[in-house]
């Protein structure tokens, strides 16, 4: 039979190992996520457009949002929605990051960009 002290010690050790594993996985995803090359804008589940992160510009998305691309990052500069959560989300530049404006049904997602060259060769 396992003593109560040994059981508590094993529980603490297991908790520490799980916490360390979660921390390593989180930091790995954060630091090793690749930089994006473009943003894809969707409005009401329809593609609005795809824009390079290397070209600074402002994009009027519908009538309710202005997306700004500057210095390789994108951010929502202005929105007419009441909560302004999309504006406060900040800049995105890494592949997989998103900004969402739910009242206006706008989502902006960083992608790896467009591929150059041919996807497949027909023989």
N, C-alpha and C positions, 0 to 999 in steps of 0.2 A: 504494500500500500504506500502511495506517495504521500509524504508529509505536506502539511499545509504551507510551510515556508518554501519548500521546493516547488510546489505548484505555483505560488505567487511569483517566484523567481523566473520560472519558465514562461509564465504569462507575460511578464515584463520584457523578457528577452524576445519573445515572439512579436510583441507590439513594437519593440524597437526595430526589429528586422523589417517588419512591414512598413513602418514609417520611413526608414532609410530607403527601402526599395521604391516607395512612392515618390520620394524626394528626387532620387536619381532619375526616374522616368520623367518626371515633370521638368527637371532642369535639362535633360537631354532633348526633350521636345522643344523647349524654349530656345536653347542656344544653337541647336543644329537644324532648325527649320530653314529651308532655303528661301532666298529672296525671290519675290515675285517679279514678273516682267510686265504684267498687264492687269487691268481690272475689268471684270465683266459686270455689267449693270443689268439687272432684271427689274421690270415694272409689271406688277400683276401677273407674274409667272411667264411673261413674254420678254425675250431678250431685247434690251434697248440698244446695247452696243458693247464693244470691247475696245479699250483704250490703253495705249502703252503708258507705263509708269515713267518712261524716260523723257517724255515730252510734257512740259508744264502747260496746263490749260485749266479753264473752268468749263464745266459741262452743266447746262440747264437740263435737269431730268424732269420731264413733265412740266408742270407749272408750280410744283411745290418743293423742289429740292435743287440745290446747287452743289455739285461735287467739284472739289478742287484737287488737282494733281500738281504736286510741287516737290522738287528734290527727291524724286523716286518714291513718294508716298502719296496716298490719297486720303482725303478727309471730307466730311460733309460740312461745307462752309455755311450753308443756310438751309432752313426747312421751315415750312409754314405749319408744321404740326404743333400741337399744344405742349407736349412733354419735352421736346427738344433732346430726347435721348440719343438720336443719331448724331446730332451735332457734338454732343459731349463724349461720344465714344472715342474720339481722338483719331490719330493717324494710323493707317494700316499699310504695310509694305511687304509682309511675309506671306508666302503661299498658304492659302487656306483661311486667312483672316477675313472677317466680314464686318460690314456695317449694315444695319437694318433700320429702316424707317417703316414701322408697321402701319401707322395711320395712312401713309401714302403708298403702301405696298411696294416699297423700293428696297432692293438688296444690292449691295456692292460686294464682290468677292475677288480677292487677289488670286490670280492664276499664274501658271508657269509661263504664260505668253503663247504666242503663235509659233508653230514649228516652222523651221526654214527648210526648204527643199521638198523632196517628194516623200510621202508617207510609205508608199509601196511601189515596187517596180513590176510592171506587167511585161511578161515575156512572150 
